[in-house]
Amino acid sequence: MAQHASADKRNRQNERRRLHNKYYAKTTRNAIRALRAMTVKSEAEASAPKVYAMIDKLAKIGVIHQNKAANLKSGLQVYINKLA
């Protein structure tokens, strides 16, 4: 139990932020899965900028590290380039 009102407030803020971050992270993961499931190169290229923007936003707000964002985007681009 929190011993101070400020600790209670901090717990409430942390819970709100955790749920907010979880929502955006899950949405982005689903978008990445959808992009990896595509088999047509033109479709994948068309949806890639939106997914990249989602990944960049996660890195910007601190949900994931910037290096992880770069690795995810690089891996997606490699996948898109391999599509015929």
MDTraj code that builds the backbone (N, CA, C; nanometers):
import mdtraj as md
import numpy as np

residues = "MET ALA GLN HIS ALA SER ALA ASP LYS ARG ASN ARG GLN ASN GLU ARG ARG ARG LEU HIS ASN LYS TYR TYR ALA LYS THR THR ARG ASN ALA ILE ARG ALA LEU ARG ALA MET THR VAL LYS SER GLU ALA GLU ALA SER ALA PRO LYS VAL TYR ALA MET ILE ASP LYS LEU ALA LYS ILE GLY VAL ILE HIS GLN ASN LYS ALA ALA ASN LEU LYS SER GLY LEU GLN VAL TYR ILE ASN LYS LEU ALA".split()
xyz = np.array([
    [0.0827, -0.1188, 0.0000],
    [0.0000, 0.0000, 0.0000],
    [0.0873, 0.1253, 0.0000],
    [0.0378, 0.2267, -0.0684],
    [0.1120, 0.3519, -0.0762],
    [0.1004, 0.4265, 0.0568],
    [0.2096, 0.4852, 0.0977],
    [0.2122, 0.5572, 0.2247],
    [0.1808, 0.7056, 0.2077],
    [0.1813, 0.7540, 0.0830],
    [0.1598, 0.8967, 0.0573],
    [0.0604, 0.9131, -0.0569],
    [-0.0063, 1.0259, -0.0557],
    [-0.1019, 1.0557, -0.1626],
    [-0.0323, 1.0650, -0.2966],
    [0.0903, 1.1173, -0.2958],
    [0.1640, 1.1295, -0.4218],
    [0.1984, 0.9920, -0.4793],
    [0.2212, 0.8948, -0.3925],
    [0.2494, 0.7593, -0.4396],
    [0.1239, 0.6973, -0.4999],
    [0.0083, 0.7245, -0.4397],
    [-0.1186, 0.6780, -0.4977],
    [-0.1402, 0.7376, -0.6357],
    [-0.1140, 0.8674, -0.6476],
    [-0.1309, 0.9350, -0.7761],
    [-0.0344, 0.8765, -0.8792],
    [0.0888, 0.8521, -0.8395],
    [0.1883, 0.7967, -0.9310],
    [0.1442, 0.6579, -0.9788],
    [0.0862, 0.5774, -0.8887],
    [0.0371, 0.4453, -0.9279],
    [-0.0763, 0.4565, -1.0291],
    [-0.1652, 0.5533, -1.0081],
    [-0.2750, 0.5727, -1.1033],
    [-0.2209, 0.6158, -1.2394],
    [-0.1257, 0.7067, -1.2389],
    [-0.0666, 0.7531, -1.3653],
    [0.0046, 0.6391, -1.4370],
    [0.0795, 0.5596, -1.3616],
    [0.1526, 0.4483, -1.4227],
    [0.0580, 0.3487, -1.4860],
    [-0.0529, 0.3198, -1.4194],
    [-0.1496, 0.2248, -1.4733],
    [-0.2129, 0.2783, -1.6015],
    [-0.2487, 0.4064, -1.6014],
    [-0.3061, 0.4684, -1.7221],
    [-0.2074, 0.4633, -1.8375],
    [-0.0832, 0.4975, -1.8110],
    [0.0189, 0.4984, -1.9160],
    [0.0494, 0.3569, -1.9651],
    [0.0484, 0.2597, -1.8725],
    [0.0745, 0.1216, -1.9106],
    [-0.0328, 0.0719, -2.0077],
    [-0.1592, 0.1020, -1.9774],
    [-0.2677, 0.0601, -2.0656],
    [-0.2603, 0.1311, -2.2003],
    [-0.2260, 0.2592, -2.1988],
    [-0.2122, 0.3373, -2.3213],
    [-0.1008, 0.2798, -2.4085],
    [0.0150, 0.2537, -2.3476],
    [0.1283, 0.1982, -2.4219],
    [0.0967, 0.0582, -2.4733],
    [0.0275, -0.0209, -2.3919],
    [-0.0075, -0.1572, -2.4314],
    [-0.0982, -0.1560, -2.5541],
    [-0.1931, -0.0627, -2.5570],
    [-0.2844, -0.0524, -2.6705],
    [-0.2073, -0.0213, -2.7989],
    [-0.1212, 0.0795, -2.7953],
    [-0.0467, 0.1179, -2.9146],
    [0.0525, 0.0104, -2.9569],
    [0.1160, -0.0555, -2.8612],
    [0.2111, -0.1611, -2.8947],
    [0.1393, -0.2792, -2.9595],
    [0.0235, -0.3164, -2.9074],
    [-0.0510, -0.4294, -2.9629],
    [-0.1024, -0.3956, -3.1024],
    [-0.1507, -0.2741, -3.1216],
    [-0.1994, -0.2316, -3.2523],
    [-0.0875, -0.2358, -3.3551],
    [0.0306, -0.1906, -3.3156],
    [0.1446, -0.1915, -3.4062],
    [0.1886, -0.3343, -3.4377],
    [0.1907, -0.4209, -3.3362],
    [0.2274, -0.5606, -3.3601],
    [0.1320, -0.6260, -3.4587],
    [0.0024, -0.5972, -3.4456],
    [-0.0956, -0.6532, -3.5383],
    [-0.0724, -0.6016, -3.6799],
    [-0.0367, -0.4739, -3.6923],
    [-0.0091, -0.4176, -3.8243],
    [0.1146, -0.4819, -3.8863],
    [0.2151, -0.5092, -3.8038],
    [0.3369, -0.5751, -3.8530],
    [0.3037, -0.7165, -3.8993],
    [0.2222, -0.7876, -3.8211],
    [0.1817, -0.9230, -3.8610],
    [0.1055, -0.9204, -3.9924],
    [0.0170, -0.8225, -4.0075],
    [-0.0616, -0.8124, -4.1307],
    [0.0302, -0.7864, -4.2505],
    [0.1309, -0.7004, -4.2308],
    [0.2243, -0.6709, -4.3391],
    [0.3062, -0.7948, -4.3748],
    [0.3501, -0.8703, -4.2751],
    [0.4280, -0.9917, -4.3018],
    [0.3430, -1.1006, -4.3655],
    [0.2120, -1.0936, -4.3489],
    [0.1233, -1.1941, -4.4081],
    [0.0931, -1.1644, -4.5545],
    [0.1234, -1.0431, -4.6000],
    [0.0955, -1.0073, -4.7384],
    [0.1896, -1.0812, -4.8328],
    [0.1335, -1.1210, -4.9464],
    [0.2143, -1.1936, -5.0442],
    [0.2296, -1.1163, -5.1739],
    [0.1564, -1.0051, -5.1876],
    [0.1653, -0.9222, -5.3074],
    [0.2532, -0.8018, -5.2751],
    [0.3572, -0.7844, -5.3549],
    [0.4559, -0.6796, -5.3258],
    [0.3953, -0.5400, -5.3303],
    [0.3081, -0.5125, -5.4256],
    [0.2509, -0.3777, -5.4370],
    [0.1653, -0.3432, -5.3149],
    [0.0914, -0.4413, -5.2634],
    [0.0113, -0.4172, -5.1427],
    [0.1013, -0.3896, -5.0233],
    [0.2063, -0.4689, -5.0106],
    [0.2984, -0.4514, -4.8990],
    [0.3671, -0.3157, -4.9053],
    [0.4092, -0.2755, -5.0251],
    [0.4739, -0.1448, -5.0397],
    [0.3782, -0.0313, -5.0085],
    [0.2508, -0.0501, -5.0399],
    [0.1526, 0.0544, -5.0140],
    [0.1244, 0.0706, -4.8651],
    [0.1238, -0.0393, -4.7909],
    [0.0908, -0.0306, -4.6486],
    [0.2137, -0.0074, -4.5604],
    [0.3330, -0.0221, -4.6161],
    [0.4553, -0.0085, -4.5371],
    [0.4712, 0.1287, -4.4711],
    [0.4467, 0.2409, -4.5406],
    [0.4666, 0.3706, -4.4737],
    [0.3806, 0.3895, -4.3488],
    [0.2588, 0.3365, -4.3505],
    [0.1724, 0.3488, -4.2317],
    [0.2293, 0.2688, -4.1153],
    [0.2784, 0.1492, -4.1450],
    [0.3356, 0.0660, -4.0393],
    [0.4642, 0.1288, -3.9872],
    [0.5464, 0.1830, -4.0773],
    [0.6690, 0.2504, -4.0341],
    [0.6374, 0.3690, -3.9440],
    [0.5331, 0.4434, -3.9767],
    [0.4939, 0.5574, -3.8940],
    [0.4508, 0.5114, -3.7553],
    [0.3788, 0.3995, -3.7491],
    [0.3372, 0.3461, -3.6191],
    [0.4579, 0.3061, -3.5359],
    [0.5551, 0.2415, -3.6000],
    [0.6758, 0.1994, -3.5288],
    [0.7532, 0.3215, -3.4804],
    [0.7653, 0.4231, -3.5662],
    [0.8362, 0.5451, -3.5273],
    [0.7686, 0.6142, -3.4095],
    [0.6360, 0.6125, -3.4072],
    [0.5631, 0.6755, -3.2969],
    [0.5897, 0.6012, -3.1665],
    [0.5933, 0.4679, -3.1716],
    [0.6245, 0.3908, -3.0509],
    [0.7628, 0.4273, -2.9973],
    [0.8580, 0.4434, -3.0876],
    [0.9932, 0.4793, -3.0447],
    [0.9959, 0.6215, -2.9895],
    [0.9206, 0.7094, -3.0516],
    [0.9206, 0.8498, -3.0087],
    [0.8630, 0.8663, -2.8686],
    [0.7573, 0.7917, -2.8376],
    [0.6957, 0.8064, -2.7054],
    [0.7587, 0.7143, -2.6019],
    [0.8581, 0.6345, -2.6438],
    [0.9355, 0.5569, -2.5480],
    [0.8804, 0.4195, -2.5162],
    [0.7878, 0.3690, -2.5959],
    [0.7354, 0.2354, -2.5706],
    [0.8390, 0.1308, -2.6108],
    [0.9069, 0.1549, -2.7236],
    [1.0161, 0.0682, -2.7651],
    [1.1403, 0.1546, -2.7869],
    [1.2557, 0.0918, -2.7860],
    [1.3812, 0.1627, -2.8075],
    [1.3962, 0.1976, -2.9557],
    [1.4687, 0.3038, -2.9838],
    [1.4866, 0.3469, -3.1226],
    [1.5603, 0.2429, -3.2056],
    [1.6535, 0.1703, -3.1439],
    [1.7239, 0.0664, -3.2183],
    [1.6297, -0.0475, -3.2557],
    [1.5390, -0.0813, -3.1654],
    [1.4415, -0.1856, -3.1962],
    [1.3517, -0.1408, -3.3102],
    [1.3126, -0.0139, -3.3092],
    [1.2299, 0.0381, -3.4180],
    [1.3047, 0.0278, -3.5508],
    [1.4312, 0.0624, -3.5495],
    [1.5110, 0.0544, -3.6719],
    [1.5235, -0.0898, -3.7194],
    [1.5421, -0.1826, -3.6262],
    [1.5535, -0.3235, -3.6633],
    [1.4223, -0.3767, -3.7198],
    [1.3111, -0.3373, -3.6610],
    [1.1810, -0.3812, -3.7117],
    [1.1583, -0.3300, -3.8536],
    [1.1843, -0.2017, -3.8746],
    [1.1633, -0.1436, -4.0075],
    [1.2557, -0.2070, -4.1104],
    [1.3794, -0.2322, -4.0708],
    [1.4745, -0.2950, -4.1619],
    [1.4282, -0.4356, -4.1996],
    [1.3846, -0.5117, -4.1011],
    [1.3371, -0.6466, -4.1281],
    [1.2155, -0.6485, -4.2184],
    [1.1246, -0.5527, -4.1985],
    [1.0071, -0.5439, -4.2845],
    [1.0468, -0.5095, -4.4275],
    [1.1427, -0.4194, -4.4412],
    [1.1864, -0.3806, -4.5750],
    [1.2545, -0.4973, -4.6460],
    [1.3305, -0.5748, -4.5738],
    [1.3933, -0.6938, -4.6325],
    [1.2849, -0.7903, -4.6806],
    [1.1805, -0.8078, -4.5976],
    [1.0712, -0.8959, -4.6372],
    [1.0022, -0.8456, -4.7637],
    [0.9763, -0.7156, -4.7691],
    [0.9089, -0.6577, -4.8864],
    [0.9950, -0.6739, -5.0113],
    [1.1245, -0.6520, -4.9978],
    [1.2145, -0.6638, -5.1128],
    [1.2212, -0.8072, -5.1655],
    [1.2015, -0.9050, -5.0782],
    [1.2079, -1.0452, -5.1218],
    [1.0800, -1.0906, -5.1940],
    [0.9712, -1.0143, -5.1750],
    [0.8470, -1.0532, -5.2424],
    [0.8632, -1.0413, -5.3931],
    [0.7991, -1.1323, -5.4637],
    [0.8110, -1.1316, -5.6101],
    [0.6968, -1.0521, -5.6723],
])
top = md.Topology()
chain = top.add_chain()
for i, resn in enumerate(residues, 1):
    res = top.add_residue(resn, chain, resSeq=i)
    for name in ("N", "CA", "C"):
        top.add_atom(name, md.element.get_by_symbol(name[0]), res)
traj = md.Trajectory(xyz[None], top)
